[in-house]
Amino acid sequence: MDRRNFFHTSMGIFLLASALPAVEIEPVDPQMPLGKALFINCLQRTQTQQLLKEYLMVALNSNYKNPKKELPKSVEKYDRRFQVLYDYFMQRIKDEAARKKMQKAKALWEESKAMLMQPPSKANALKLQENFKAMIHLLGAPKVLKTGKSFTAVAKTGGLCREPLYMANLYLMKLWGVEIPDYEKRMQAHIAKFRKNLDFLRQYPKNTKEISKLIDQAASDFIFFEMMYRQKRTAIPTLISKKADDIFAHIQEIKQRYGKMALK
């Protein structure tokens, strides 16, 4: 597919998309089983990048999914869920190092929450990017509660769905005029990591036909990010946002299917 047809096709897909919320955050039950809490916690880590993307779309005056209206709602829902999960894990984690990581993550979220609710600024965008990167690492602390064998395919999907969001946010920041000295290096690293992890999933011996199809869909959508990065014309922010959301949805579905397989 040549570049012109690619962008026309992408725009057509965008126009046919339903108007779903930019960040879908469901409430959680404080009495949920540990396995479900760990699954949602992985989602929580990734959704820091969705919040940042929504913030950047506000900064770029985008109307796609009405980010100016939706961002405060997303922050409120994320905060409510964050507090429930924080209390849930802190009641169970005994390891002191893991507890300290959770406390640091909470402090970073409180700082980030305040910035998300303020009018966007380039300085705050960089700080949010820094805070959320740290939060993704720190919120991995509840892994100490895992019991039994780990399922590598499930673990791979957690990081896989973040790579397009990292790329989308870097691109949107650059489009806004934020100075990112290592932009090229970071983009190349995200592309390489996504492709490496995707190849791992493709070769996973327990893949079903449905999982293989979802992997192919994620790979097809990711082509947009590679073309966006390499082409000289400016890509449309709404397409950047939608493609990142599409890949996120595909990978989340793959993760859920792997999770069900692991329980059998």
N, C-alpha and C positions, 0 to 999 in steps of 0.2 A: 504494500500500500504506500503510495507516495505521500509526501508531507501535506500537500493541499487536501487530498481526499481524506487523509487521517484526521485533520482538524475539522473538516466538514462533517465527517461521521461522528466525531466526538461531540460536536455541537448538537447534532441530531439526538444523540443519546441523552445529552443533558436536558434538552427541551422536553423529552418524554419522561423524565424522572419525576417521581411523586415528591410532594413537598413534605418530607419527613424532617423531624428536628435535626439540627446539626450534630448534637451530642445526645444520644439516647441513654438516660441514666434512670434506672428503676430503683425503687426503694428496696431495702434488704431486711430480712428477718433477723433480729438479734440472737435468735435461737437456732439459726441455720447450722447444718452439719459442717464440719471442718473442710471437707473437700469442696463444698460449694463456696465457702468463704475464701479459700485459696484461689479458686477460679475467678471470683469477682475481684479479688485483690489484684490479680494479673491484669484484668480489664481496667481497674482503677489506675494502674500505673500507665497504661497506654493512653487512657483518656486525658491525661495531662496534656498530651500533644494535640488532642482534639480541642481542648479548651484554648490552647495557644493559637491554633488555627482559626478558631472562631474570633478570637481577639484581633488577629491580623486582618481578618475579613472586615471587621468593624473599621479598622484603621484605613483600609482601602476603599471604604464607602460602598462595599458590595451589598446588593440586595438579595443575594442568593441565600435562601433559608432565613432571611431577616436576622442577621447576626446581632444587630444592635438591640433588638427586642429579646432575642433568645439567650444571649450571653448571660445576663443576670439570672435567668431561670436555671441555666446550666450550672452556674457557680453555686447557686443555692442548693440544687439537688446533689451536686458533687460533694458539697460541704456536709450535708446531712448524712450521706452515705459514708463519707470519710470518717465522721465521728463515730458512727455505729461500728465500722470495721476496726477502727483504732481501739475502742473499748473492748471489742470482741477479742482481738489478738493480745492486747496488754493483760487481759485476765488469764491468758493461757501461756504466754511466753515467759519462761523462767530465766533463759539465757540473758545475762546482763548486757552483753554487746549488742544483741538483737533488740533489746528494750531501748537502748540508747539510740539505735538507728531509727526506731519508730518515733521516738521523741523528737529527733532532729527533723524527720519528715513532717511531723505535725507543725513544728515551728516554721518550716519553709512553706507549708501550705497556708498557714495564717498570714504570712507576709505576702504570698502570691495572690491569695484571695482578695486582699485589699487593693493590689495593683490591677487585678482584672476588672474591678468595679470602677476604676478611675478612667477618665478619657485616655485613649491609647497614646503612648509616647514611645519613641524609638529606644530610649534608655530603658524603659520598663520592659519593652519587648525582649531586649537582650538579657535583662535580669530574670524575666520569666523563663526564658530558654535555659538559662543556667540553673535556676531553682528546680525546674521540672526534670532536667537531666539528673540532678542529684536525687530528687524524689524517686525517680524510677529505680535507682540503685538502692536507696534506703528502704523503700517499701518492699524490697525483696526479702527483708528480715523474717517474715512469718514462715519462710521455707523451712526454718528449723523445726517447725511443728509437723512436717511431713512424716508419714510412717509408711513402711513398705517400700517396694521398688519404684524408682522414678520412671516415667514414661517419656523417653527422649523425644518422640514425635510431638507430644503435647507441649513440651518445653520449647521446642523449636518454633512453634507457631506464635508463642508469646512475643518474642522479639521480632518475628517476621512481619507482623502487621504494623510495627512501629516505623519501619524503614521508609515506606512511602509518606508517612506523616512527617517524619524528620525532613525528608526532601521537600515536601509541600511547604513546610514552615520556613525552611531556608530560602526557597524560591520566593515566597510571598514577602519575606523580610527584605530580600534584595530588591524586589519590585517596588517596595515602599521606600527604598532608599537607605536602608540600614546597612552600615559598613560591616562586612563580614570578610576579614582578610583571608581566611582559609576556606572560602566558599568552594572552590574547585576541588580541593583535597577532600573535603567532607562529602560533597556530592558523589565523588568517585567511590569513596569508602562505603557509602550507603548502597550504591548500585551493586558493588561487589558482594557485600554481605547479604543483600536480598537474594541475589542469584545463587549464591553458595547454599543458603538455607533452603531455597526453593528446590534446588537440585537434590538436596538431601530428602526432602519430602517426596519428590517424584520417584525416587528410588526405594522408598520405604516399602518393604515386601507385603505389608498388611493393608495397603491401600485398596479401597473398594472402587468401583466404577464411578460412584458419586463423588468420592474424595478426589479422584484423579481429574474429574471434570472441573471441580472447584479450583484445583491447583492450576489447571490450564487457563481458567478464567482470570485468576489472579495474575498469572504470567502475561496474559494478553493485555490486561489493563496496565500492567507495569511498563509495557512498551511506551506508553504515553509519557511516563516520567523520564525515560531515557531520551526520547525525542525532544521533550521539553528542555532538558538540560543541554542537549547538543545543538539545537537549532538556534538561529540568530534572532528570529522574530520573538516578540514577547507573547507568551502564552496567556490565555484568558484565565484570570484568578478563579472564576467559578468552575472551570473545567479542572483546574488543579485540585480544588477542594473536593469536587465530586469524585474524581478518580481515586483520591486517597481514601474517601469514605467507601467506595466500591471495594477496593482491595481489603480494607479493614473488615468489611462484612463477609467477604469470601473466606478470609483467614479465620475469622471467629467461628464460622460454620464448620470449617475443617477441624478446628480445635475441639468443638463440641462433639463432633463425630469420633475423633480420636479418644476423647474422654470417655465416651460411652463404650468404646472398644476396650479400654483399659479396665473397666469395671466388670467385664465379662469373665 
